[in-house]
Amino acid sequence: MINPEFFRNIGLIVICYLVGAIPFCNIIAKIHSDKDLRKIGDRNPGGWNLVFNVSKYWGIVGIILDVLKGYMSYFLVLRITGIEIVAVLAGCAAVVGHNYSPYLRLSGGKGIATTLGFLLAVHPLTILAFAIGILSALFLIRNMIWAVVSGIIASSIFLWLFKDSSIYLIMGLILLVIIIPKYINHSIRISQNFKFRKEKTVKDLFAPKIR
């Protein structure tokens, strides 16, 4: 007989997916300026597009809400279940929801803010590992896709060593599968001749523009 806790844990993971899927930034853009982020800027319904094309203030609010989706998913599920792997899957589910939202016909953002919230909840110093990984790649390669890969790998290795659990290596693989295709699709959308290119300036790495 299946333990009732199994269904509880599955239910919590599904709830985290649905909460993670709430497109706060697109909702804010609609309310604030009656704009759909999927139709302006780089057409990404995420925080940076909100910052650059609607409002810096409301963009920051949207990013904070996206961070909280990841943070609270891991934090609350760990408190409820006390099971690390369930909490990790809940955090990953929030990122999946953000990137593939059923409220936006399975479109969504690129997941970095929600991932940062998730990692922050696991251990605050993980953000430092992520920052070192991403900034090192930006300095050496100056390409956002490889920078994100580097940040996720650095975070996973840090947690694996710090917490002595292979769960976090699996977490890193899951996050790469969730996030990197979104970055590649985004690059294809804004550049007809897609390649893992080296950007000319730091601003080019972040500004959501159609090239």
Buried (B, 14 or more C-beta within 10 A) or exposed (E): EEEEEEEEBEEBBEBBBBBBBBBBBBBBBBEBBEBEBBEBBBBBBBBBBBBBBBBEEBBEBBBEBBBBBBBBBBBBBBEBBEBBEBBBBBBBBBBBBBBBBEBBEEBBBBBBBBBBBBBBBBBEBBBEBBBBBBEBBBEEBBBBBBBBBBBBBBBBBBBBEBBEBEBBBBBBEBBBEBBBEBBEBBBEBBEEEEEEBEBEEEEBEEBBEEE
